[in-house]
Amino acid sequence: MFTMLKRVLIGQPLKSTELGEQRLSKTKALAILSSDALSSIAYGPEQILIVLMAIGAAAFWYSIPIAVGILVLLTALVLSYRQVIFAYPHGGGAYVVSKENLGVNAGLLAGGALLVDYILTVAVSISAGTDAITSAFPSLHPYNVLIACLLVVLITVLNLRGITESASILAYPVYLFVLIIFITIGAGLYRIMTGQVPSDLHAPIGTPVAGLTLFLLLKAFASGSSALTGVEAISNAIPNFKDPAPRNASKTLAAMGILLALLFTGIVWLAYYYGISPKGEETVVSQIASATFGRGGMYFAIQGITAMILVLAANTGYSAFPLLAVNLAKDKYIARMFTVRGDRLGYSNGIVFLAAASILLIIVFKGQTEHLIPLYAVGVFIPFTLAQAGMLVKWIREKPEGWRVKLTINAVGAVISFTVMMMFFITKFTQVWPALIFLPAIVMVFHKIHKHYEAVGDQLRITTCEPAARVNGNVFVIPVAGITHVVENTLNYAKSLKPDQIIAVYVAFDKEAEKQFEEKWKLWQPDIRLVTIYSQYRSIIQPLTKFIDTVEHKAKELNYGVTVLIPQFIPKKRWHNALHNQSSLLIRAFLLYRRDLIVATVPYHLKK
């Protein structure tokens, strides 16, 4: 049943030779890797106005120069990450750049920040999309968490089906969102140019504003910079592109930057000209759509598509997280399981882990993850800064042709990214301080994992580890629970290996039962030594391990090895396991971690 359900949801397995067919064209990659960045126009401009509102509506004209500053930052980031794509065509983005040029700890800090950020991307995007849905249907509000979790499961299943298939499905809503926002901006500008929008709705640019401070402007700039989250995703996902992958990735990055710049500028300008103020119960995009088209079909189409793109923004995380995890796993900083491709040639372990972590975050915060946006944004600007600084070191060290221009681009990107990062820490410290705790903790965990893998490799490597122990003989200990075909099967297997001695061990809870079993054994297997142990506290594990200790002690004197063969019957149907006490599994689990003891299970399959 599980296999059938898996095939229905995920599809038939793909051959390894079909990997090339699972790579993305530029149009599909733009949709699947830019959804996070493009969706940020639904909340980025609003974040600027929320900060400026503390002074008053007269300060809203400052959203224009702030937007210009954000566009400068966007340009610097796009140009910088374009250089990252060509310098590191195998992907990895900020993690690889930082590790190779600034050192391991800088790379792990960038990698850890991005891993956490992609989890936050899914949780925040899905929660925002759920809020949009429940705002339209208030009766669903009590089910916010359930709806968000179901949406995560839905997107997870789509991604498990393969990146090409998920891109084919998810590309339509993304391009529809871009189209409908362009139509909104175009219609709004037309209304402005034809004089349908009164000019007295907003304060003229340059109007003096009392009480405005540099600190407040920097805070507004930092808040608006949350619109740039997701810009780095393409540099992490270069291996997902069709060949030539770096060239296609750079063109996709440029297209994303242009679209984001146009949409962001248009929304900020319309919000300013319409004199729109942020409202708790209605988004800025909703107010613009309402003012432009009225509360008709077009308005509800814009709201519905915006809600859809906020949900689909999570897909950027699904595309970039597994590939970043692969790079970390190859370097032995996270579990090797993240390097394994699933049935549909995607890194399914990374996809499932991302989904589980996001669902946990949604449940813990009860679907109200909006206060995680600053933490989400600062988690991006740390890797931004490290990546640009790493590229600076690379150009200074290697000095390739035209390195001065490249150095200048990355220097501008590094300075602006660092400035924005510090703005977040200074202006939103109460919201982003957890990053100062969990990011060093993640780096420490990475080092612990790496140390473990190095220790395992050192012990397994034939050239470095101590030689395997040689023994003069073997003693088999077989725990028995009765005279059955299961025990007979195990005894026959043990005899076929011709050990020096076979000892059957029976743990009895009753003196009379112990005596009866000994008599039956002598008649059934007279050539196999039986040891019976009376357990007055009804424990099997404790008396068995004490006996094994005794056997091991004697065996060491003779340089003999000790093997415990555990008889186990396997029911015909898996659910039958719940009807049995699984003593063999308990014994195996307890003995498996003992040194110098071999533990093996001899299965006996039931036929009905």
N, C-alpha and C positions, 0 to 999 in steps of 0.2 A: 504494500500500500504506500509506504514511504517513497519507494523508488518511482512508482507511478505518479505520485503527487509531484515529486521533484522533476520528472520529465515534463509534466504538464506546465509547471510554473517556469522552469529554467530552459527546457528544451533538450534535445539529444546532444550527447558529447561531440565535440569537434576534434578532428585530428590535429596533431602538432603542426603538420605541414600547412594547415589552413590559417596559421597565425598572421600571415601577410594580409589575408582578406579581412582581418579584424581591425586593421588600422584605419584611421580617420582621414577623410578628405578635409580640405580647408573649411568648407561650408558647415560640415557636421561638427568639426572641432571648434569652430567659432561659437556654435550654439551650446555645445556641451561644456566647454571650458570657460566661457565668458558669462554664463548665466548668473554667477555670483556677482561679478563686477557690474553687469548691466542692471541687475535687479536693485543695486544699491541706490539708484536714482530715486527709488520709491521712498527712501528714508534719509539719504545723504543731505539734500537741500533742506529738509525739515530740521535736521540736527543743527544746522547753522542758525535757522530762524528761532529755534527754541532757546539758544544761548542769547541771541540779540534781543529777544523779547523781554529779558530782565531789565533792559534800559527803556524800552518802549518801541512803538511802531516806527517812530522817526529814525531809528537806527537800522531799519531793514535795508536801506540802500547800501549798507556796508556788505551785504551778501554778495554784491557784484564784485568788488575788489577781492573779497575772500575767495569767490569762485575762480577769479583769474589766477590767484595764488595756487589754488588746488589744480588748475589746468597746467600750470608750470610744473608742479610736482608730478602730475600724471605724465607729462611729456618726458621729464627726466627719467621717470621709472620705465616707461616704454622703451626709450633709447638704451637705457642701461641693461634692461633684461633682454633686449635684442642682442646685445653684445654677449650676454651670458649664454644665450642659445647657441651662438656660433662657437664660443670658446669651450662650452661643455655640451656637445651635441647628444650625449647619452642620458641627459636629464639629471635630476637631482637638485637643480636650482640653487637656492641660497645655501643648502646643506653642503653640497659638493664644493661650491665656490669658497665658502668660509673655511671648510676643513682643509682644503688644499693650500689656501693662502694665508689664513690667520691662525691655523692650528686646530687640533682635534676638539678642544673645548668650545671654541667659537662655532665650529661646525655642528656639534651636538646641541648647542644652545639654539642655533637656527633651526635645526631639524626638529628638536623637541617643541619649540614654539609653533612651528608649522603643523606638526601632528595635532597638537591641542587646538590650534586654530581651525583645522579642517573639521574636527569634531564639533567645535562651536558653530562653524558654518552650517552644518546640518541641523543642529539643535535650534539655533536662532532663526534660520530660514524657514524651517518647517513650522516653528511656533508662530512666526510672523504671518505665514500663509494661513495657518489655522485660525488666527485672530481675525484675518480678513473674511474667512468663511463664516465664522460664528457671529461676526458683526452683521453680515447680511441675513443670517438666520439665528436670531438671539436665543431661540429655544434650544440650540445645540451648545450653548456656552458651557453648561455643566460638564459636557463631554470633551472639553478642549484637549485634555491629556490623551484620552483614548483616540481621538481623531488624529492628533499629531503622531502618536505611535503607529497607527495604521498607515499613515502617509509615509513614514520612514520605511515600514515593511514593504510598501508598494514600490518605492523608488529602489530599495535594496534588491527586490526581485528583478526589476528591470535591468539593473546593472549586472546582476548575476547571469542574465541571459547573454551578456557580451556587450562590449563597448559600442560596437557598430550598430547592433539592434537597438540599444537604449538611445543612442544618438539619433537614429532614424525616427524614433517616436518623440523624443524630447525637443528636436530641432524646431518643429512646427510652432509650439507655444512661444518659444524664445523669439523667433523671427516675427511672429504675430504681435508680440509685445513691442518689439522695436518699431514695427510699422504703425501700430496704433498710437504710440507715444509721439512719433514723428507727425502723424496726422493731427494730434492734439496741439503740438507746438506750432505746426503750420497754421491751423485754424485760429489759434490764439494770436499769433503774429498778424494774421490777416485782419482780425477784429481790432487790433491795436492800430494798424496802419490806416484802417478805414474810419478811425475815430469812434468805434463802437464802445471802447473802454475809456471811461473818464480819466483824465490825467491827474485829477485830485485824489485818486485812491491811494497814492503813494507819495512819500516825501521825495523831492528832487534830489538827485545825486549831488553830494557836496553839502547838504544841509547840516549845520552844526548840531551836535548832539551832546547835551550836558550829561556828565557822569560816565561817559564812555572811557574805558581804560584799555591800555595795551594788553593787560592780562585777559580781559574779556574778549578782545579780538583774537588773541592767540587761542583761547579756549574754543571760540567759534570755528576757527580754522582747523583745529585738531578734530573737532566734532564732525565737520564736513569732510575731513579726510577719510572718514570711515567709508566713504563712497569708493575708495580705491582698494578695498579688500578684494582679493581674488585676482589682482593684476599679475601676481607671480605664478599662478597656476599653470600657465602654458609652458613656462621654463622647466617645471617639474615633470611635465607630461610629454616631452619630446618623443619618447619611444612609441607613443600612441599614434603618431602621424605617419601618413604614407610617405614613401621616399620621393624626393629628397626631404627627409624629416626636418632638418634645421631650417631650410629655406621656407618650407610650408608653415612651420611654427612661427617664424619671424613675420611672415605676411599675415598670419592669423592674429598675432599680437598687435601689429600695426592697425589692422581692421578693428579690433576690439577697442584700442585706444581712441581711434577716430569716432567710433559710435558712442563710446562713453562720454567723450568730450562734448559732442553735439547734443546728446540727450540731457546731460547734466547742465550745460549752459542754457539750453532752452527752458528747462523746468525752473531753474533759478531766476531767469529773466521774467518769465510769466508770473512766478510767485511774487516777485518784486513789483511788477507793473500792476498786477491785480490788487496789490495791497493785502495779500493773504497773510493771516496770522495763524500759527499752529494751534490746533484744538485737540483736546484729549480724545474727543469722540469722532474726529474726522481727520484724515490725513491731508497733507498739502496737495498731493496728486488728485485726491478726490475733490478738493475744493476747486482746483484748476479745471478739472473735467466738468464739474457742475457749472462753473462760471462760463465755460466755453460752449458747452452743448446743452446745458439744462439737465434736468433729471429724467432724461428719456432713455431710449435704448442704447445710444452711444455711451452714455455715462455708465450704465450697468455693464456694458461690454468692457469698458476700460477697467472698471473695478474687478470684474471677474478675471480678466487676463493678468492684471497686476497681482492678484492673489495667487494665480497659477505660477507666475514667474518667481514669486517669493518662495513658493514651495520648491520649484525646480532649481532655484539657486543652490540648493543642497547638492545638486549633482556635480558641481565643481569639486566639492569635497570628495565625492565618490570616484572622480577621475584622477585627482592628484594624490590623495592619501595613500592608496595602494602602491603607487610608483615610488613615492618618497619612502614608504615603509620597506620596499624592496631594496633601495639603496642603503638604508640603515641596517637591514638584515644581512646584506652581502658583506658589510663591514663588521658584522658580529656585534651590533649594538642593540638589536632587538631579536625576538625569536625567529629562527630559520623558517618557521611555517609561513611567514609572509612572502617568501620567495616562490612558493608553490602555486602553479597555475591550476585553476579548477577545470571542470568539464567543458566550460565554454571559453577556455583560454584566458580568462581574466584572473587577476589575483584575488580569488574569492575569499581567502582568509582575511585579507585586509578589508574587503568590502563588508564582511560579516562583523568583524571587530568594530569598524566604524559605526555600523548600524546599532550594535549593542551599546556602545559607549554613548551614542547620541540619545537613544531611548532612555538610558539611565539618567542622563542629564535632564531630559524633558520631565521625567517622573520626579526627580529630586526637586526641581524648581517649579513643578506643577504647571509646566507649559508657559510660565511667565519669565522668559529668558531675556527680556528687552534690556535689563540692567547689565547683561553680559556683553552688550555691544562695545563699550569702551575696552573691556578686557580682550574682546575679540579683535578689535582694531590694533591695540598695542601689541598683540601677539603677531600681527603682520609686520608692523614697522620695525620690530627688532630684527627679523630676518632681512627686511629691506635694507636696513642700515649695514648689517654684517655683509650682505652680498655686495653692496656698492664698495665698502671698504676692502673686501677681498679682491674685487676687480682692480681697485687702485694699486694694491700690492702686486698683483699679477702684471699690470702694464709697466710699473716701475722696474720690476725684476726682469721681465722678458724683453721689453722695448721693441715690439714688432713694428712693422711699417704703419705709419699713421698713429702711433701710440699716444701722441700728445693730445690729439682730438678725443680719442677714447678715454684718456685719463681725465680730461676736462669734463666730459659727459658724466663719468662715474663720480667725479669729485662733487659736482653739483647735486647729483642724486644722493650721495652720501650725506652731504651737509643738510639738505632739506629733510631727508628721512630721519636723520638724527635729531634735527630740530623738532619735527613733529612728534617723535617718540618721547622726547623730553617734555613737550607740551602736555602729552597725555599723562605722564607721571606727575607733573607739577599741578596741572589744572583738574585732574580727575583722580588724584591719588587715592581717595577713599574707595574708588571703584576698581582700580587696577593694582592695588598693593598685593593681592594674592599672587600676581605674576612673579614677584620678588621671592616668593616661597616655593611655588610649585615648579618653576623652571629650573632652578638649581637642583631641586629634588629629582626631576626627570633626568638631568645630566648625570647625577650620581647613580641612578638606576641603570642608565646606559653603560656606565663604567663597570658596574657590578656584573651586568650581563656579559660584557666583553671579557671581563676577567674570568668568568665561568667558562666561556667558550675557549679561551686560550688555555686554561687549565685542562679542559677535556681533551683538546687537540694534543697537548703536550703528553698526556698520559696514554693516548691511543696511538700516537706516532711510533712506529716500530724502531726508528732510528734513535729515539730519545728515551722511551720508557724502559723500565726494568724488564728483564726476560720473564716470560710466563712461567709460573711455578710448575714443576714436574712432580708427579706423584707415583708411588710404587704400586698402588692399588686403589680400589674403590669399594665403598660401603654404601648400599642403598637402604634408605629408611622409607618405609611405605606406611603412612597412616591409613588404617582400615576402619570402616564403620559397620561392617557386617560381612557375611559370606554371600557375595553377589557376583554377577557377571562383570560388574565394573571393576571390582577388586581382582577377579581372575584375569581380566584383560591387562591390568597393570602388572600383575605378577608374571604373566607370560612375556610381556615386553621386557621386564627387568631380567628375567632368565636368559632372554635372547642376547643381552649385552654381556653376559658372563662376568658379573662383578665378583669380587672376592667374598662378599657376604651380602645377603638380603635379610633385613630385619623388618618384620611387620609389627606395627604398634597399634594397640587397641586401648582406647581410653574408656573405662567403664564408670558409670554413675551408681552402680549397684553391685554389691559383692557377689550375689547369687548369679547375676547376669555375667559377671566377669568369669566365674567358674564354668558356667555353661558354654561360654564362647571358647574357652581354652579347650574343652573337651571336643567341641565340634571342629575346631581348627586341626587338632591332631588327626582326626579322621579324614579331613579334606586336603590339607597341605602339610603332611608330616615332615617334608624335607625343608620347609621354610621356618626359620626361627620366629616365634611369636613372643612379643613382650606386652603384657597387659599392665595397665596403670589404673589404679583406683583414684578417681577425682571426687573428693567429698564435697567440693564446692561447685560441681557440675561444669567445670571449665575444661575445654579441650586444649586451648592454646597453651596455657601455663604448664601443665604437666608434659605436654608434647615437647615444648621448647627446653624444658629441664632435661628431658631424656636426650634430646639432640645435643645439648651441651656436653653431656657425659660421653656420647659417642664421638663427638668432635675431639674431646680431650684425649681419648684413647687413640683415635685415628692419627692425631698429630705425632704421637710417639712413634708410630709405624710409618709416618709420611704417607698416609692414605687420604684420599679425597672422600667427602661425604656428600651424597646426593639424596635429596628428598623427592620421591616420586609421588605425586598427589593424584589419586584416582578421582575422576570427575565424569559424571554422565551429562550428556548434552540433550535436553528435551527436543522433540521434533519441532515444536513451535516456540518462538521466543517468549511469548507471554506466559508459558508454563514455568519459566524461571521464577516468577513471583510466588509460585506455590511451594517452593523448596527453600531450605534454610541457607544454602550456599556456603556450607562449612568449608568446602575445598577452596573457594575464593578467599575466605577469611584467613585460612592457614597460609595460603600462598602470599597474600598481601602482608602478613605479619613476618614471614620468613625471608621475603625477597631482599630485604635491606641488610640482612646479616652477612658479615664478611666470611669469606672462605667456605660458603655453603652454596651448593648448586640446587636450585629449586626448579622442578619440571612438572608439567601437568600431562597426564595421559588420558585423553578424552575417550569416552565410550558413547557413541551416538545411538539414541533410542529410535526405533523404527516406527512407533505408533504413539 
